Amino acid sequence: MAIRPAMRSCKILPPAGAKGNEKAEEKSAIRKQTSRIVGAGLFAFTIFIRAEPGFDEWIAILEVYQYYIGVYILIGAGALVMIFSFLGCCSALMEHSSALYLQKV
C-alpha cells in the first residue's frame, strides 16, 4: 500500500456558504429598499389625504370626524418606518453589528 501525501494540491477555496451570503445580502438590500419606499409612500399618501381640501368636504358631509385619528396613526407609522429604514442604512454603512442585529428584529 502506497502512502499518498496529504496535501497533493493546495487550492484556496472560498468560505463555506459564501454564495449564500451574497444572496442573503442581496435579499436584505431589496427588503430595506422596499421598506424605505413603502414608508415614504405611506407617509406621503397620508399627508396628502390630510392636506387635501376635498377630503375635508367629504368628512363634513359624512360626519365621520374619527377618520382623522386613523390618518394620524398612519402618518406616525410611515414616519417610524422611514426612521428605522434610515437607521438601518446608517448601521450597515458604519458596519455596526449590534445595530444591524436590532434591525433584523
C-alpha positions in Angstrom: 0.0 0.0 0.0 1.4 3.3 -1.1 1.2 6.3 1.2 -0.2 9.4 -0.5 0.9 12.9 0.5 -1.9 14.6 2.5 -1.7 17.9 0.5 -1.1 16.9 -3.1 -2.6 20.1 -4.5 -3.4 23.2 -2.3 -6.4 25.1 -3.6 -7.7 28.2 -1.8 -11.5 27.7 -1.6 -14.0 30.4 -0.7 -15.5 30.0 2.7 -18.4 27.7 3.0 -21.7 29.4 2.1 -20.1 32.4 0.5 -22.6 32.4 -2.3 -25.4 32.1 0.1 -24.1 35.1 2.0 -24.2 37.2 -1.2 -27.8 36.1 -1.9 -28.8 36.9 1.7 -27.2 40.3 1.4 -29.0 41.0 -1.8 -32.3 40.0 -0.4 -31.7 42.1 2.7 -30.8 45.1 0.5 -34.0 44.6 -1.5 -36.0 44.3 1.7 -34.5 47.6 3.0 -35.2 49.4 -0.2 -38.8 48.1 -0.2 -39.4 49.2 3.4 -38.0 52.6 2.7 -40.2 53.1 -0.4 -43.3 51.8 1.5 -42.6 54.0 4.4 -42.1 57.1 2.3 -45.2 56.3 0.2 -47.4 55.7 3.2 -46.2 59.0 4.7 -46.7 61.0 1.5 -50.2 59.5 1.0 -51.4 60.2 4.5 -50.1 63.8 4.4 -51.9 64.2 1.0 -55.1 62.9 2.5 -54.8 65.2 5.5 -54.0 68.3 3.4 -56.4 67.8 0.6 -59.4 70.1 1.0 -61.7 67.7 -1.0 -61.4 65.1 1.8 -62.4 67.7 4.4 -65.6 68.3 2.5 -66.4 64.6 2.4 -65.7 64.2 6.1 -68.1 67.2 6.8 -70.8 65.7 4.6 -70.5 62.2 6.1 -69.8 63.5 9.6 -67.0 60.9 10.2 -64.5 63.0 12.1 -62.9 60.0 13.7 -61.4 59.4 10.3 -58.5 61.8 11.1 -57.5 59.6 14.0 -56.6 56.8 11.6 -54.8 59.3 9.3 -52.7 60.5 12.2 -51.8 56.9 13.2 -50.8 56.2 9.6 -48.7 59.3 9.5 -46.9 58.2 12.6 -46.4 54.6 11.3 -45.0 55.9 8.0 -42.6 58.2 9.8 -41.4 55.3 12.0 -40.8 53.1 9.0 -38.8 55.8 7.3 -36.7 56.4 10.5 -36.0 52.8 11.1 -35.0 52.3 7.5 -32.7 55.2 7.6 -31.1 53.9 10.9 -30.7 50.5 9.3 -28.8 52.0 6.3 -26.6 54.0 8.6 -25.8 51.0 10.7 -24.9 49.0 7.6 -22.7 51.8 6.4 -20.9 52.0 9.7 -20.9 48.2 10.0 -22.3 48.4 13.5 -23.1 44.7 14.3 -25.4 45.2 17.3 -27.5 47.9 15.4 -27.8 45.5 12.4 -29.0 42.8 14.7 -31.7 45.1 16.1 -32.6 46.0 12.5 -33.3 42.3 11.8 -35.7 42.0 14.8 
